[in-house]
Amino acid sequence: MAENNLQKYHGAEDCPITATIDVIGGKWKPPILWLLMKGPLRFGGLHKLIPGMALKVLSRTLKELEADGIIIRKAYPEVPPRVEYSLSPKGETLRPILTQLSNWSRQHIMNLPMVEEN
């Protein structure tokens, strides 16, 4: 009987939270997503808002988020070229989750007031 109960539980490698963290986790993805929740930003704008992030790292991180379908890169046919980044429809589905994570952090770590969902 105990053996049947063990079969209901999966190992840590089956954790769906880990799959999500693989896509949106790390040092730089959460702040990028948080900034893009406020609206589209250009590459230079993102770089200015995230001090200490190397240009190469920003470029790589944006490419990863785009490849995972979380953000959209829109290039305008102008000279000089202008590129904007925004949340994709898939990325927009993260908005309530990111807001909840923010509120948890504000309440339990930073001792700040919670924010309403946008």
Rosetta constraint file for C-alpha pairs under 8 A:
AtomPair CA 1 CA 5 HARMONIC 6.78 0.50
AtomPair CA 2 CA 6 HARMONIC 6.52 0.50
AtomPair CA 3 CA 7 HARMONIC 6.74 0.50
AtomPair CA 4 CA 8 HARMONIC 7.16 0.50
AtomPair CA 5 CA 9 HARMONIC 7.49 0.50
AtomPair CA 10 CA 14 HARMONIC 6.07 0.50
AtomPair CA 10 CA 15 HARMONIC 7.81 0.50
AtomPair CA 11 CA 15 HARMONIC 7.33 0.50
AtomPair CA 13 CA 18 HARMONIC 7.85 0.50
AtomPair CA 15 CA 19 HARMONIC 7.13 0.50
AtomPair CA 16 CA 20 HARMONIC 6.60 0.50
AtomPair CA 17 CA 21 HARMONIC 6.20 0.50
AtomPair CA 18 CA 22 HARMONIC 6.10 0.50
AtomPair CA 19 CA 23 HARMONIC 6.73 0.50
AtomPair CA 20 CA 24 HARMONIC 6.26 0.50
AtomPair CA 20 CA 25 HARMONIC 7.56 0.50
AtomPair CA 21 CA 25 HARMONIC 4.45 0.50
AtomPair CA 21 CA 26 HARMONIC 7.75 0.50
AtomPair CA 22 CA 26 HARMONIC 7.94 0.50
AtomPair CA 23 CA 65 HARMONIC 7.37 0.50
AtomPair CA 23 CA 68 HARMONIC 7.00 0.50
AtomPair CA 24 CA 29 HARMONIC 5.68 0.50
AtomPair CA 24 CA 30 HARMONIC 6.38 0.50
AtomPair CA 24 CA 65 HARMONIC 7.73 0.50
AtomPair CA 25 CA 29 HARMONIC 6.00 0.50
AtomPair CA 25 CA 30 HARMONIC 6.43 0.50
AtomPair CA 26 CA 30 HARMONIC 7.23 0.50
AtomPair CA 28 CA 32 HARMONIC 6.33 0.50
AtomPair CA 28 CA 53 HARMONIC 7.95 0.50
AtomPair CA 28 CA 58 HARMONIC 7.91 0.50
AtomPair CA 28 CA 61 HARMONIC 7.37 0.50
AtomPair CA 29 CA 33 HARMONIC 6.09 0.50
AtomPair CA 29 CA 61 HARMONIC 6.82 0.50
AtomPair CA 29 CA 65 HARMONIC 7.81 0.50
AtomPair CA 30 CA 34 HARMONIC 6.02 0.50
AtomPair CA 31 CA 35 HARMONIC 6.13 0.50
AtomPair CA 31 CA 50 HARMONIC 7.75 0.50
AtomPair CA 32 CA 36 HARMONIC 6.18 0.50
AtomPair CA 32 CA 46 HARMONIC 7.35 0.50
AtomPair CA 33 CA 37 HARMONIC 6.13 0.50
AtomPair CA 33 CA 87 HARMONIC 7.59 0.50
AtomPair CA 34 CA 38 HARMONIC 7.26 0.50
AtomPair CA 34 CA 98 HARMONIC 7.49 0.50
AtomPair CA 35 CA 39 HARMONIC 7.32 0.50
AtomPair CA 35 CA 46 HARMONIC 7.79 0.50
AtomPair CA 36 CA 40 HARMONIC 5.76 0.50
AtomPair CA 36 CA 41 HARMONIC 6.69 0.50
AtomPair CA 36 CA 85 HARMONIC 7.50 0.50
AtomPair CA 36 CA 86 HARMONIC 5.74 0.50
AtomPair CA 36 CA 87 HARMONIC 6.23 0.50
AtomPair CA 37 CA 86 HARMONIC 7.92 0.50
AtomPair CA 37 CA 87 HARMONIC 6.94 0.50
AtomPair CA 37 CA 92 HARMONIC 7.83 0.50
AtomPair CA 37 CA 95 HARMONIC 7.00 0.50
AtomPair CA 39 CA 86 HARMONIC 6.49 0.50
AtomPair CA 39 CA 87 HARMONIC 7.96 0.50
AtomPair CA 40 CA 84 HARMONIC 6.14 0.50
AtomPair CA 40 CA 85 HARMONIC 5.38 0.50
AtomPair CA 40 CA 86 HARMONIC 4.45 0.50
AtomPair CA 40 CA 87 HARMONIC 7.55 0.50
AtomPair CA 41 CA 45 HARMONIC 5.94 0.50
AtomPair CA 41 CA 46 HARMONIC 6.30 0.50
AtomPair CA 41 CA 84 HARMONIC 5.38 0.50
AtomPair CA 41 CA 85 HARMONIC 5.38 0.50
AtomPair CA 41 CA 86 HARMONIC 6.69 0.50
AtomPair CA 42 CA 46 HARMONIC 6.28 0.50
AtomPair CA 42 CA 82 HARMONIC 7.51 0.50
AtomPair CA 42 CA 83 HARMONIC 5.78 0.50
AtomPair CA 42 CA 84 HARMONIC 4.40 0.50
AtomPair CA 42 CA 85 HARMONIC 6.03 0.50
AtomPair CA 43 CA 47 HARMONIC 6.26 0.50
AtomPair CA 43 CA 83 HARMONIC 6.85 0.50
AtomPair CA 43 CA 84 HARMONIC 6.79 0.50
AtomPair CA 43 CA 85 HARMONIC 7.36 0.50
AtomPair CA 44 CA 48 HARMONIC 6.20 0.50
AtomPair CA 45 CA 49 HARMONIC 6.29 0.50
AtomPair CA 46 CA 50 HARMONIC 6.29 0.50
AtomPair CA 47 CA 51 HARMONIC 6.84 0.50
AtomPair CA 47 CA 53 HARMONIC 6.99 0.50
AtomPair CA 47 CA 55 HARMONIC 7.14 0.50
AtomPair CA 47 CA 58 HARMONIC 7.28 0.50
AtomPair CA 53 CA 57 HARMONIC 6.64 0.50
AtomPair CA 53 CA 58 HARMONIC 6.59 0.50
AtomPair CA 54 CA 58 HARMONIC 6.27 0.50
AtomPair CA 55 CA 59 HARMONIC 6.12 0.50
AtomPair CA 56 CA 60 HARMONIC 6.19 0.50
AtomPair CA 57 CA 61 HARMONIC 5.98 0.50
AtomPair CA 58 CA 62 HARMONIC 6.08 0.50
AtomPair CA 59 CA 63 HARMONIC 6.26 0.50
AtomPair CA 60 CA 64 HARMONIC 6.27 0.50
AtomPair CA 61 CA 65 HARMONIC 6.25 0.50
AtomPair CA 62 CA 66 HARMONIC 6.05 0.50
AtomPair CA 62 CA 71 HARMONIC 7.78 0.50
AtomPair CA 63 CA 67 HARMONIC 6.00 0.50
AtomPair CA 64 CA 68 HARMONIC 6.22 0.50
AtomPair CA 65 CA 69 HARMONIC 6.34 0.50
AtomPair CA 65 CA 70 HARMONIC 5.28 0.50
AtomPair CA 65 CA 71 HARMONIC 5.77 0.50
AtomPair CA 66 CA 70 HARMONIC 5.75 0.50
AtomPair CA 66 CA 71 HARMONIC 4.91 0.50
AtomPair CA 66 CA 72 HARMONIC 5.95 0.50
AtomPair CA 66 CA 73 HARMONIC 7.03 0.50
AtomPair CA 69 CA 88 HARMONIC 6.73 0.50
AtomPair CA 69 CA 90 HARMONIC 6.54 0.50
AtomPair CA 69 CA 91 HARMONIC 7.16 0.50
AtomPair CA 70 CA 87 HARMONIC 6.11 0.50
AtomPair CA 70 CA 88 HARMONIC 5.48 0.50
AtomPair CA 70 CA 89 HARMONIC 7.70 0.50
AtomPair CA 70 CA 90 HARMONIC 5.68 0.50
AtomPair CA 70 CA 91 HARMONIC 4.20 0.50
AtomPair CA 70 CA 92 HARMONIC 7.93 0.50
AtomPair CA 71 CA 85 HARMONIC 6.61 0.50
AtomPair CA 71 CA 86 HARMONIC 5.49 0.50
AtomPair CA 71 CA 87 HARMONIC 4.31 0.50
AtomPair CA 71 CA 88 HARMONIC 4.69 0.50
AtomPair CA 71 CA 90 HARMONIC 7.98 0.50
AtomPair CA 71 CA 91 HARMONIC 6.06 0.50
AtomPair CA 72 CA 85 HARMONIC 5.61 0.50
AtomPair CA 72 CA 86 HARMONIC 5.34 0.50
AtomPair CA 72 CA 87 HARMONIC 6.00 0.50
AtomPair CA 72 CA 88 HARMONIC 5.37 0.50
AtomPair CA 73 CA 83 HARMONIC 6.77 0.50
AtomPair CA 73 CA 84 HARMONIC 5.87 0.50
AtomPair CA 73 CA 85 HARMONIC 4.77 0.50
AtomPair CA 73 CA 86 HARMONIC 6.85 0.50
AtomPair CA 74 CA 83 HARMONIC 5.53 0.50
AtomPair CA 74 CA 84 HARMONIC 5.21 0.50
AtomPair CA 74 CA 85 HARMONIC 6.34 0.50
AtomPair CA 75 CA 81 HARMONIC 7.17 0.50
AtomPair CA 75 CA 82 HARMONIC 5.90 0.50
AtomPair CA 75 CA 83 HARMONIC 4.36 0.50
AtomPair CA 75 CA 84 HARMONIC 6.54 0.50
AtomPair CA 76 CA 81 HARMONIC 6.37 0.50
AtomPair CA 76 CA 82 HARMONIC 5.35 0.50
AtomPair CA 76 CA 83 HARMONIC 6.14 0.50
AtomPair CA 77 CA 81 HARMONIC 6.36 0.50
AtomPair CA 77 CA 82 HARMONIC 7.45 0.50
AtomPair CA 78 CA 82 HARMONIC 6.48 0.50
AtomPair CA 87 CA 91 HARMONIC 4.99 0.50
AtomPair CA 87 CA 92 HARMONIC 5.85 0.50
AtomPair CA 88 CA 92 HARMONIC 6.05 0.50
AtomPair CA 89 CA 93 HARMONIC 6.66 0.50
AtomPair CA 90 CA 94 HARMONIC 7.35 0.50
AtomPair CA 91 CA 95 HARMONIC 7.33 0.50
AtomPair CA 93 CA 97 HARMONIC 7.90 0.50
AtomPair CA 94 CA 98 HARMONIC 5.97 0.50
AtomPair CA 95 CA 99 HARMONIC 6.04 0.50
AtomPair CA 95 CA 117 HARMONIC 7.87 0.50
AtomPair CA 95 CA 118 HARMONIC 7.91 0.50
AtomPair CA 96 CA 100 HARMONIC 6.11 0.50
AtomPair CA 96 CA 117 HARMONIC 6.56 0.50
AtomPair CA 97 CA 101 HARMONIC 6.23 0.50
AtomPair CA 98 CA 102 HARMONIC 6.05 0.50
AtomPair CA 99 CA 103 HARMONIC 6.10 0.50
AtomPair CA 99 CA 115 HARMONIC 7.64 0.50
AtomPair CA 99 CA 116 HARMONIC 7.80 0.50
AtomPair CA 99 CA 117 HARMONIC 6.09 0.50
AtomPair CA 100 CA 104 HARMONIC 6.09 0.50
AtomPair CA 101 CA 105 HARMONIC 6.20 0.50
AtomPair CA 102 CA 106 HARMONIC 6.09 0.50
AtomPair CA 102 CA 114 HARMONIC 7.84 0.50
AtomPair CA 103 CA 107 HARMONIC 6.03 0.50
AtomPair CA 103 CA 113 HARMONIC 7.89 0.50
AtomPair CA 103 CA 114 HARMONIC 4.97 0.50
AtomPair CA 103 CA 115 HARMONIC 6.45 0.50
AtomPair CA 104 CA 108 HARMONIC 5.82 0.50
AtomPair CA 104 CA 109 HARMONIC 7.66 0.50
AtomPair CA 104 CA 114 HARMONIC 7.98 0.50
AtomPair CA 105 CA 109 HARMONIC 5.02 0.50
AtomPair CA 105 CA 110 HARMONIC 6.12 0.50
AtomPair CA 106 CA 110 HARMONIC 4.71 0.50
AtomPair CA 106 CA 111 HARMONIC 5.44 0.50
AtomPair CA 106 CA 112 HARMONIC 4.77 0.50
AtomPair CA 106 CA 113 HARMONIC 6.35 0.50
AtomPair CA 106 CA 114 HARMONIC 6.10 0.50
AtomPair CA 107 CA 111 HARMONIC 5.04 0.50
AtomPair CA 107 CA 112 HARMONIC 5.88 0.50
AtomPair CA 107 CA 113 HARMONIC 6.70 0.50
AtomPair CA 107 CA 114 HARMONIC 6.65 0.50
